[in-house]
């Protein structure tokens, strides 16, 4: 296995994203001494953040490291894994002698080393396929039947498959990437960073067209009055006949937002049925916000381009808090932002970012000029003092 692939496994392990098979593979890899050294270096890289941000305390560092190994932490989320503890313990021994790898105060302008994660297509039988946005190929199921065609950053499903029962596929887009999907009925879906969508390979005559999303997606739904299109976003259903709208439904957010560009949509709880009398109906130019804590929906008129510009790589913030901006930047650039500056956390900003052309370093320089923030970059982690 190449060094690059080994590094990917280590990064996934440190961020608690590794599957059981990947953990087993990493255990085998760590039987070689050179790979153990590589593994240790990544632990040191993660831990250097705390070292640089506060006065070094050996006893506290040992305690913190052991806690991180045995349970999830906010900054470095490490999964307990028996075969790895001896290597982590070796690092504790280094700490007790007062040694720690020193990164010398990383230059703010140093380029980030961002782990490259893949866009993944999961078939109905659980088989997974890696989607390379630079390829053009037919996409087939486990039996060799053609489901559709991938051309670069778009996957298009055919409407001539023989199945007469609902069979689902799932497309997962990691942080730092975007992708497009055309469903079997011709509906277009743009998927933002950190988004997954579960959908039928083919919509069946006489049944609703229903898909399930986590994250953010922009829909251009093909008109079909006989078959309503329903988007399930966790606790919320959004029902349409034919329209353009954006749904933002990240699990970590306190609310789900639906912004209507064209047509008409209805928002209602997934455990209830669509009803014109009880459903919140949106008109074009209106955003519906579903509060998860109290399950209430409010509406307001908005400039829809602010909420849909991400489809073309542009992200617009208007009177957004720095905390809110940081969360979105983490998704867009596939980085972790650790903000220790309480004052800037609640400050509001207006900004427009072209994610495809402006690297995260340039975005940080903008905030540095406006607010004079101090920050450090260690691998794909950004620490704001």
Secondary structure, 3 states (H helix, E strand, C coil): CCHHHHHHHHHHHHCCCCCHHHHHHHHHHCCCHHHHHHHHHHHHHHHHHHHHHCCCCHHHHHHHHHHHHHCCCCCCCCCCCHHHHHHHHHHHHHHHCCCCCCCCCCCCCCCCCCCCCCEEEECCCCCEEEECCCCEEEEECCCCCEEEEEECCEEEECCCCCCCCCCEEEEEECCCCCEEEECCCCCEEEECCCEEEEEECCCCCCCCEEEEEEEEEEEECCCCCCCCEEEEECCEEEEECCCEEEEEECCCCCEEEEEEEECCEEEEECCCCCCCCCCEEECCCEEEEEECCCCEEEEEECCHHHHHHHHHCEEEEEEEEHHHHHHHHHHHHCCEEEECCHHHHCCEEEEEEECCCCCHHHHHHHHHHHHCCCEEEECCEEEEC
